[in-house]
Amino acid sequence: MSTYIDVADEAAPARKAAKPTGFTQVAPALAFVTIFFIFPVIALLLRSVLEPTFGFGNYAELLGSETYLKIFANTFIVSGLVTVISLLIGFPVAWTLAIMPSRWASLIFAILLLSMWTNLLARTYTWMVLLQRTGLINKMLVGMGLVDKPLALVNNLTGVTIGMAYIMLPFIILPLYGVIRKIDPAVLQAAALCGANRLQCLTRVLLPLAAPGMMAGALMVFVMSLGYYVTPSLLGGTANMMLAELIAQFVQSLVNWGMGGAAAFVLLVVTLSLYAVQLRLFGVQNTGGR
C-alpha cells in the first residue's frame, strides 16, 4: 500500500508539470490571428506610406481631395441612415418575436435566417428589379395615386439605403431579440402597477434595459455598412460611390496599392474607434447583451 502511495505521489508532480499553461492553450489562436489578421494589416499600412514614395502623401491626398471627401460623406451618411432605419424596424420586430407564441416566433426566425442564407447578389438584383422605374414599387405608388410619375430609386443613394437596410435587418434583430428575451416581464408589470403608461414603460423601462443590445446591433450594422461593396456598386452606380468601391477601384482598376491601403486603413481606424467608444460607454459584458 505504501509503495502505491509513493508512486502516486511521485507521479502527481509529473502530471501537474505536463498540464499546459495558459499561453500554450491560446498560442494556436494567437498564431492564427497574427498570420491572417495582424500581418496583412501591417503590410497594408506599410504600403500606404511607402508607395509610391515614403511619407503620408497618400493620406494627405485622400483627406484633402473634395472628391474623396464626398465619397467619405456618402459612406457615413448611408451607413448612418441604414443603422437608424434598421433600428426603427428591427426593434418592433424583435419585441414582437419576444412576446409572440414560440410556434410563430420559430416561423419568423426561419424566414429571417432564410433571407440571410440567400445569395447576396441575388437579393441585390431583386431590389434592382423592384426599384426600377417600371418595377413593382413604382407601379404600386403610381397606381395608388401617391406619386404622379415613377420615382428614381436606383442608381442613387436612395436605392443603396433601401437595399442595405433590408440586408442588415437580421443583424440587428437577432441581438435585440436576445436582450429583450432576457428582460423579466415582471419589471414592465411593476412599472404599470406604479402608474406608468405604455409610453413611459417603453421609454423609461424597456429601452434602457435593451440599450446594450441596441448599441451592439447598431455598431454591427454601421461597421458592416461602412465596408459594404456589392449592394452600393449595383444600386448606387459610379456617381454615388462609397468607400469600399473606392478601395476596389484603387486596387483593381488603377493598381494604386498606396492609395487603396490608405483608404482601407482609414476605414479600419474608424471601425476600431467606434468599437472603443462602445466599450467605453457600455463595457464588455453589456456589449454582449449580458
MOTA-V62182 format. One record per residue. RES is the residue in one small letter. SS is DSSP state (H for helix, E for strand, L for the rest). PHI is phi as a letter, one per 30 degrees, with the letter a starting at -180 (* if undefined). OMEGA is omega as a letter, one per 20 degrees, with the letter a starting at -180 (none if undefined). Layout:
((RES	SS	PHI	OMEGA) (RES	SS	PHI	OMEGA))
This chain:
((m	L	*	a) (s	H	d	r) (t	H	d	r) (y	H	d	r) (i	H	d	a) (d	H	d	r) (v	H	d	r) (a	H	d	r) (d	H	d	r) (e	H	d	a) (a	H	d	a) (a	H	d	r) (p	H	d	r) (a	H	d	r) (r	H	d	a) (k	H	d	r) (a	H	d	a) (a	H	d	a) (k	L	d	a) (p	L	d	r) (t	L	d	a) (g	H	d	r) (f	H	d	r) (t	H	d	a) (q	H	d	a) (v	H	c	a) (a	H	e	r) (p	H	d	r) (a	H	d	r) (l	H	d	r) (a	H	d	r) (f	H	d	a) (v	H	d	a) (t	H	d	a) (i	H	d	a) (f	H	c	a) (f	H	b	a) (i	H	d	r) (f	H	e	r) (p	H	d	r) (v	H	d	r) (i	H	d	r) (a	H	d	r) (l	H	d	r) (l	H	d	a) (l	H	d	a) (r	H	d	a) (s	H	d	r) (v	H	c	a) (l	H	c	a) (e	L	c	i) (p	L	d	r) (t	L	b	a) (f	L	d	r) (g	L	k	a) (f	L	c	r) (g	H	d	r) (n	H	d	r) (y	H	d	r) (a	H	d	r) (e	H	d	a) (l	H	d	a) (l	H	c	a) (g	H	c	a) (s	L	c	r) (e	H	d	r) (t	H	d	a) (y	H	d	r) (l	H	d	r) (k	H	d	r) (i	H	d	r) (f	H	d	r) (a	H	d	r) (n	H	e	a) (t	H	d	a) (f	H	d	r) (i	H	d	a) (v	H	d	r) (s	H	d	r) (g	H	d	r) (l	H	d	r) (v	H	d	r) (t	H	d	a) (v	H	d	r) (i	H	d	r) (s	H	d	r) (l	H	d	a) (l	H	d	r) (i	H	d	a) (g	H	d	a) (f	H	d	r) (p	H	d	r) (v	H	d	r) (a	H	d	r) (w	H	d	r) (t	H	d	r) (l	H	d	a) (a	H	d	a) (i	H	c	a) (m	L	d	r) (p	L	e	a) (s	H	d	a) (r	H	d	r) (w	H	d	r) (a	H	d	r) (s	H	d	r) (l	H	d	r) (i	H	d	r) (f	H	d	r) (a	H	d	r) (i	H	d	r) (l	H	d	a) (l	H	d	r) (l	H	d	r) (s	H	d	r) (m	H	d	a) (w	H	d	r) (t	L	d	a) (n	L	e	a) (l	H	d	a) (l	H	d	r) (a	H	d	r) (r	H	d	a) (t	H	d	r) (y	H	d	r) (t	H	d	r) (w	H	d	r) (m	H	d	r) (v	H	d	a) (l	H	d	a) (l	H	c	a) (q	L	d	a) (r	L	d	r) (t	L	c	a) (g	L	d	a) (l	H	d	a) (i	H	d	r) (n	H	d	r) (k	H	d	r) (m	H	d	a) (l	H	d	r) (v	H	d	a) (g	H	d	r) (m	L	d	r) (g	L	i	a) (l	L	d	r) (v	L	b	r) (d	L	d	a) (k	L	b	a) (p	L	e	a) (l	L	d	r) (a	L	d	a) (l	L	c	r) (v	L	b	a) (n	L	h	r) (n	L	a	a) (l	H	d	r) (t	H	d	r) (g	H	d	r) (v	H	d	a) (t	H	d	a) (i	H	d	a) (g	H	d	a) (m	H	d	r) (a	H	d	r) (y	H	d	a) (i	H	d	a) (m	H	d	a) (l	H	e	r) (p	H	e	a) (f	H	d	r) (i	H	c	r) (i	H	d	a) (l	H	d	r) (p	H	d	r) (l	H	d	r) (y	H	d	r) (g	H	d	a) (v	H	d	a) (i	H	d	r) (r	H	d	a) (k	H	d	r) (i	L	d	a) (d	L	d	r) (p	H	e	r) (a	H	d	r) (v	H	d	r) (l	H	d	r) (q	H	d	r) (a	H	d	r) (a	H	d	r) (a	H	d	r) (l	H	d	r) (c	L	d	r) (g	L	j	r) (a	L	d	r) (n	L	d	a) (r	H	d	a) (l	H	d	r) (q	H	d	r) (c	H	d	a) (l	H	d	a) (t	H	d	a) (r	H	c	a) (v	H	c	a) (l	H	d	a) (l	H	d	r) (p	H	d	r) (l	H	d	a) (a	H	c	a) (a	H	e	r) (p	H	e	r) (g	H	d	r) (m	H	d	a) (m	H	d	r) (a	H	d	r) (g	H	d	r) (a	H	d	r) (l	H	d	r) (m	H	d	a) (v	H	d	a) (f	H	d	a) (v	H	d	r) (m	H	d	r) (s	H	d	r) (l	H	d	a) (g	L	c	a) (y	L	d	a) (y	L	b	a) (v	H	d	a) (t	H	d	r) (p	H	d	a) (s	H	d	a) (l	H	d	a) (l	H	c	a) (g	L	c	a) (g	L	i	a) (t	H	d	a) (a	H	d	a) (n	H	b	a) (m	L	d	r) (m	L	c	a) (l	H	d	r) (a	H	d	r) (e	H	d	r) (l	H	d	r) (i	H	d	r) (a	H	d	r) (q	H	d	r) (f	H	e	a) (v	H	d	a) (q	H	d	a) (s	H	d	a) (l	L	c	a) (v	L	h	r) (n	L	c	a) (w	H	d	r) (g	H	d	r) (m	H	d	r) (g	H	d	r) (g	H	d	r) (a	H	d	r) (a	H	d	r) (a	H	d	a) (f	H	d	r) (v	H	d	r) (l	H	d	r) (l	H	d	r) (v	H	d	r) (v	H	d	a) (t	H	d	r) (l	H	d	r) (s	H	d	r) (l	H	d	r) (y	H	d	r) (a	H	d	r) (v	H	d	r) (q	H	d	r) (l	H	d	r) (r	H	d	a) (l	H	d	a) (f	H	c	a) (g	H	i	a) (v	H	d	a) (q	H	d	a) (n	H	d	r) (t	H	d	r) (g	L	d	r) (g	L	i	a) (r	L	c	none))
